[in-house]
Amino acid sequence: MLVGWKEYIELTELSDRLRIAKLDTGALTGCLGVETFETFDIGTSAQVKFKLAKTIVEPAPDWHILPIREWRLVRNSSGQEEKRPVIETMIKLGAQSHRLEFTLSRRSNMRTKVLLGRNTLRAFGYQVDPGRTYRLGRGS
């Protein structure tokens, strides 16, 4: 599927609002921008409580609690390594829905709060047209 370097996505389990995702062939993994997060344990299960980054149409996102699948060492856009929790959630891009892994990070200094990396693009057969945005429209 040919997609633009920016597309509207739905985080179907986390929000009823469309979000803009950057499809970044330079990034390895996907990342969800969060306003804040905290980790804790329930028995032997590590959990993360987080609020998605604010958007113009969703200025006060809800809290979510999900299991932490693992911790991943990621090199951020400044070139520094940081350890991030990894969660799994469902996204909808165009007519297709997929369950994907995302790291969580405070992306307050970034314009786009959701990043889809090349592992995701490769796994689902997406090809990015770097000269186009929003090839898929605003969703179904």
C-alpha positions in Angstrom: 0.0 0.0 0.0 1.4 3.4 -0.9 1.0 6.0 1.8 2.2 9.6 2.4 4.9 10.6 4.8 2.1 11.8 7.1 -1.3 10.1 7.4 -4.3 10.2 9.7 -4.6 7.2 12.0 -7.0 6.1 14.6 -5.7 4.7 17.9 -8.9 2.7 18.2 -8.4 1.4 21.7 -7.1 4.7 23.1 -9.0 7.5 21.5 -12.0 8.3 19.4 -10.1 11.1 17.7 -8.0 11.0 14.5 -4.3 11.6 15.0 -1.5 12.5 12.6 1.3 10.0 12.3 4.6 10.5 10.6 5.7 7.5 8.6 9.4 7.6 9.2 11.7 5.3 7.2 14.6 6.6 9.3 13.1 5.3 12.6 13.3 1.7 13.4 10.3 1.4 15.8 7.0 3.2 16.3 6.5 5.7 19.1 3.4 7.3 20.8 3.9 10.7 22.2 2.6 11.0 25.8 2.0 13.9 28.0 3.1 11.9 31.0 3.5 8.3 32.1 4.4 6.3 35.2 5.2 2.6 35.6 4.2 0.3 38.4 3.8 -3.4 39.1 0.7 -5.5 39.8 2.0 -8.7 41.2 4.6 -9.9 38.6 3.2 -7.8 35.8 4.7 -4.4 34.9 2.1 -1.8 33.9 2.3 1.7 32.5 -0.3 4.5 33.2 -0.2 7.2 30.6 -2.0 10.1 28.9 -1.5 10.6 25.2 -0.1 13.9 24.1 -2.6 16.6 23.8 -4.0 17.7 20.4 -6.1 20.6 19.4 -9.2 18.5 19.2 -8.4 16.5 22.3 -6.9 18.9 24.8 -7.5 16.7 27.8 -6.8 13.0 26.9 -7.9 10.2 29.2 -5.6 8.1 31.4 -4.8 4.6 30.0 -3.2 1.6 31.8 -1.6 -1.2 29.7 0.9 -3.9 30.3 4.5 -3.2 29.5 5.6 -5.8 26.9 9.3 -5.0 27.4 11.7 -2.1 27.8 13.6 -1.0 24.8 16.8 1.1 24.4 16.0 3.7 21.7 18.2 6.4 20.2 16.0 9.6 20.1 16.1 12.3 17.5 18.9 14.1 19.5 21.1 11.0 19.2 20.8 10.1 22.9 19.8 6.6 24.1 16.8 6.3 26.4 15.1 3.3 27.8 11.4 3.3 26.9 8.4 1.1 27.8 6.8 -0.8 25.0 3.1 -1.3 24.7 0.8 -2.9 22.2 -2.3 -1.3 20.8 -4.6 -1.4 17.7 -4.3 1.3 15.0 -6.3 1.9 11.9 -4.6 3.4 8.9 -6.9 3.8 5.9 -9.2 0.7 5.8 -6.7 -1.6 7.5 -6.3 -2.2 11.2 -3.2 -3.7 12.9 -2.1 -4.4 16.4 1.3 -2.8 16.8 4.1 -2.2 19.3 4.9 1.3 20.3 7.5 2.8 22.6 6.2 5.7 24.8 8.0 9.0 24.9 7.4 12.6 25.8 7.4 14.2 22.3 6.4 17.7 23.4 9.1 19.3 21.3 8.0 17.3 18.2 5.3 18.5 15.8 4.0 14.9 15.2 3.1 13.0 18.3 2.8 9.5 16.6 5.7 7.9 14.7 5.5 4.7 12.6 8.9 3.3 12.0 10.3 1.1 9.3 9.7 -2.2 11.1 6.0 -1.4 11.0 6.1 -0.2 7.4 8.0 -3.3 6.3 5.8 -5.8 8.3 2.6 -4.5 6.7 3.9 -3.8 3.3 3.6 0.0 3.4 5.6 2.1 0.9 6.1 5.8 1.7 5.7 8.4 -1.0 8.0 11.1 0.4 6.4 13.8 -1.8 2.9 13.3 -0.6 0.9 13.6 2.6 -2.5 12.2 3.6 -2.8 9.9 0.5 -5.4 7.8 2.4 -7.6 10.8 3.4 -9.2 11.1 6.8 -10.2 7.5 7.2 -13.4 5.6 6.7 
